[in-house]
Amino acid sequence: PLVEGVRVRAEIVAQGRAKKILVFKKKRRKNYRRRRGHRQSITTLRVTEIA
C-alpha cells in the first residue's frame, strides 16, 4: 500500500538477470519466422528501515 510521509531505506542484496525468455513470431504459409531472446534485469533489495 502507498502511505504518504513514510520513508523506506533498503540495501541492494544482489543484482543479476532472469532466465531467458524466447519470443517466437510466425506467420503461417508465408515462411516468416523470427526468434528473439530477452533477459530481464533483476535487483534484490532488503528493507533495513521504515520511518
N, C-alpha and C positions, 0 to 999 in steps of 0.2 A: 504494500500500500504506500501511497505517497503522503508524507507528513511534512507540512511546512515548518521551517525553522529548525530542522534537525540536520546535524552533520554526521557523516559516516566516514571513518578512516579505515583504510584497508591496505594490505600489503600484497604484492604480487608473489604468488607461490610458484607458478610455473607458466611458461609460455611455449606453445607448440602449435601443431597443426592437426586437424582432424583427419579421419580416413578419407581417401579419395572417393569422390562421387563421380560416376561416369554419366555424362549426358549424351544420349544417343538420339539422333533425329533421322527419320527415314520417310521417304515418300514412295508409296507402292507403285510398281510398274514403271518407275522413272529412273532407276539406277542412281538414286540420290541417297547417300548415307554419310552422316557426319558424326564422328565420335569425339567428344571433348571431355577432359577431366577437370575437376575443380577440387581444391582443398581449402577448407575454411580455417582461418587463424583462430586459435583459442587461447584465452588468458584465464588462468585460475586465480581467484582472489580469496584472501582470508580477511574477514572483517575483524579489526582489532579494537575498535572503539565506536560507540554510538553515543553522541552527545547532543 
